[in-house]
Amino acid sequence: MTELPLAGPAPAISEVDLEVLAAWLDARGEPAYRASQVLAGVHRPEAGTFDDLSDLPVPLRAALGEAFRFSTIVASHVIRGDDGLTAKAVHELADGQRIESVLMHSPARGASAARTTICISSQAGCAVGCPFCATGQAGFGRQLTPGEIVDQVLHWHREPWLALGADWRPGAKTGHYNIVFMGMGEPLNNRERVFTAVRLLNDPQRLGIGARHITVSTSGVIPGIDAMVDDLPQVNLAISLHAADDELRDELVPLNRKWRLDALIAAGRRFSEATGRRVSLEYVMIDGVNDSLAAAERLAGRAKGWRSHVNLIPLNPTPGSRWSGTPLRRVNAFAGVLRAAGVATTVRDTRGREIEAACGQLHAQLARRPLPGTSQPLVGLAPR
């Protein structure tokens, strides 16, 4: 059981353990049921402060506000794109660090239900340094706490999204709700806090997001993949591959110099065999770099024969990049080679390009210049 800190910033209510909260309430002479009541209240979408928990006595609301932070996010700036179906939030944290999260809504089509995906960050910046990724080029700020991770989801949980015409929140009968750790940072380089955040998101007394609706992505941290087998076996795994040979992957994903491709694919196989879950292999298509038919054949050799699924993602533009995305015609030809080899393959839609919310574009440090949808640099963020 984690105790409340004696000094430093107040803990975020989103990450406080139920037993710790219960002990704090008990010390105030509150009945035992208050702990579950508080947790349920702060996760209601209409709650923006402790004062909104109208089923609690006013003195208790005030005490909660003194002992805990309602959110670790002090301000957010939201930019919308894709005719209102995609939105990016630039979040400012208490120490001035900025991170980004993205909400993408897919309306119901035919037999497919509506689906909402929230892409969240696990670090401020990233130390992996992939040259095609804006976040990687920004450098590393610091690890995010479990509360800072969960509060990104809670931001969207509370954000009015009436234009969608459907209840997209957790547990909604009108659609599916997914969380992907594909924002800023390498999740498995912040493993302990990310795993804690996953458990908090999954907790039925909080948001209750099903483990099978949560995906953790990694650029290849093999010890973290193996830890997921034991600690998060119901959670989905995505591996950012981007190349099927070590020489090219050393350039595109510098982490490959520590954990080589053969070992990485073997780790993905271990995860799939132990959990029975399919592993996604993410592959950014870069014009003239990794998109030849020969590269497709090498990738097919890595992906076939086990429970994997390849996602092809044309490279999204980032400031100062020397590369461009593969044209769709050649992406489809590449996909054809994989499918002919029996590899399940999807060509991903590009969502959020116009607001710099697509894969590889998240870069909160760019808030010092005007962002799409603004006329001024985001020197000071407007409150949520």
Disulfide bonds with the S-S distance in Angstrom:
none
